[in-house]
Amino acid sequence: VQLVESGGGLVQAEGSLRLTCEASGFALGHYAFGWFRQVPGKEREAVSCIISSTTRTYYADSVKGRFTISMDGAGNRVFLHMTSLKSEDTAVYYCAAALVFSGWYNVEDWAIESEYHYWGQGTQVTVST
């Protein structure tokens, strides 16, 4: 199984960017895919998640209304469309996969890093002011 992120880069504040996570080797409908981000010296932070079997989505409060997570029909790619970007969105963004089938019993668990079994290598997003 493999997760490969792309789409990161340098963008001005209030701009938009779309990240893509290419997922290979995952059984369709068995996984949730999340996006996390990390800045140097800080813990990894959950950003968003989508349950592949139900397409239910979750967002961190800090990105609600600005970021949108989605998947393609084949379940091979996960997207994070980021708009109204702020300097505090600057981070390395990671794609992750969790084997949860229809989701978590405790919905808040989507944001727990240890719930995810597979991780990509990350892509840098830098928002300039």
C-alpha positions as CSV (number, residue, x, y, z in Angstrom):
1,V,0.0,0.0,0.0
2,Q,1.2,3.5,-0.7
3,L,0.2,7.1,-0.3
4,V,1.8,9.8,-2.3
5,E,0.9,13.5,-1.8
6,S,1.3,16.2,-4.4
7,G,0.1,19.7,-5.1
8,G,1.9,21.6,-2.4
9,G,3.7,24.8,-3.1
10,L,3.9,28.5,-2.4
11,V,0.7,30.6,-2.4
12,Q,-0.2,34.0,-1.4
13,A,-2.6,34.6,1.5
14,E,-6.2,34.3,0.6
15,G,-5.2,32.1,-2.3
16,S,-6.2,28.5,-3.1
17,L,-4.4,25.2,-3.5
18,R,-5.5,21.7,-4.1
19,L,-3.6,18.8,-2.6
20,T,-3.9,15.3,-4.1
21,C,-3.2,12.0,-2.4
22,E,-2.7,9.0,-4.7
23,A,-3.7,5.9,-2.9
24,S,-2.6,2.5,-4.2
25,G,-3.1,-1.0,-2.8
26,F,-6.0,-0.1,-0.6
27,A,-9.2,-2.2,-0.6
28,L,-12.0,0.0,-1.8
29,G,-14.4,1.0,1.0
30,H,-12.3,-0.2,3.9
31,Y,-10.4,2.9,4.7
32,A,-10.8,6.4,5.9
33,F,-8.3,8.9,4.5
34,G,-7.2,11.9,6.5
35,W,-5.1,14.9,6.0
36,F,-2.8,16.1,8.8
37,R,-0.3,18.9,8.9
38,Q,2.8,19.7,10.9
39,V,5.1,22.7,11.5
40,P,8.5,22.3,12.9
41,G,8.5,22.1,16.7
42,K,4.8,21.3,16.9
43,E,2.8,18.1,17.0
44,R,1.0,16.8,13.9
45,E,-2.5,18.3,13.6
46,A,-5.5,16.7,12.1
47,V,-7.0,18.7,9.3
48,S,-9.7,16.7,7.6
49,C,-10.9,13.1,7.0
50,I,-13.2,11.3,4.6
51,I,-14.7,7.8,5.1
52,S,-14.5,6.1,1.8
53,S,-17.5,3.8,2.3
54,T,-19.9,6.5,3.4
55,T,-18.1,9.7,2.1
56,R,-18.7,11.2,5.5
57,T,-16.3,14.1,6.1
58,Y,-14.8,15.7,9.2
59,Y,-12.9,19.0,9.6
60,A,-10.8,20.7,12.2
61,D,-12.5,23.9,13.4
62,S,-9.5,25.9,12.1
63,V,-10.3,24.9,8.5
64,K,-14.1,24.6,8.4
65,G,-15.6,26.6,5.6
66,R,-12.2,27.0,3.9
67,F,-11.1,23.4,3.2
68,T,-13.0,20.7,1.4
69,I,-12.0,17.0,1.3
70,S,-13.2,14.7,-1.5
71,M,-12.4,11.5,-3.3
72,D,-12.6,10.4,-6.9
73,G,-15.1,7.7,-7.8
74,A,-12.6,4.9,-8.0
75,G,-11.3,5.7,-4.5
76,N,-7.8,6.1,-5.8
77,R,-7.3,9.7,-5.1
78,V,-8.2,12.0,-2.2
79,F,-8.2,15.7,-2.6
80,L,-7.9,18.6,-0.2
81,H,-9.1,21.8,-1.7
82,M,-7.9,24.7,0.4
83,T,-9.2,28.2,-0.1
84,S,-8.8,31.5,1.8
85,L,-5.4,30.3,2.9
86,K,-3.7,32.0,5.9
87,S,-0.1,32.2,7.0
88,E,-1.0,29.8,9.8
89,D,-1.9,27.1,7.2
90,T,1.8,26.9,6.4
91,A,2.9,23.3,7.2
92,V,3.9,20.0,5.7
93,Y,0.7,18.2,4.8
94,Y,0.4,14.5,5.2
95,C,-2.1,12.0,3.8
96,A,-2.9,9.1,6.0
97,A,-5.2,6.0,5.8
98,A,-7.0,4.3,8.6
99,L,-8.7,0.8,8.4
100,V,-12.1,1.7,9.8
101,F,-14.6,0.4,7.2
102,S,-17.7,2.6,8.0
103,G,-16.0,4.9,10.5
104,W,-15.2,5.3,14.2
105,Y,-17.5,4.5,17.1
106,N,-16.3,7.7,18.7
107,V,-16.4,10.2,15.9
108,E,-13.8,12.4,17.5
109,D,-11.3,9.6,16.9
110,W,-10.9,10.7,13.3
111,A,-8.4,13.3,14.5
112,I,-6.2,10.9,16.5
113,E,-2.9,10.3,14.7
114,S,-2.4,6.8,16.1
115,E,-5.7,5.7,14.5
116,Y,-4.0,5.9,11.1
117,H,-1.9,3.0,9.8
118,Y,-0.4,4.3,6.7
119,W,1.2,7.7,5.9
120,G,2.5,9.5,2.9
121,Q,5.8,11.4,2.8
122,G,4.2,14.8,3.0
123,T,4.0,17.9,0.8
124,Q,5.0,21.4,1.8
125,V,2.4,24.2,1.7
126,T,3.7,27.7,2.3
127,V,1.4,30.7,2.5
128,S,3.0,34.1,2.1
129,T,1.6,37.3,3.4
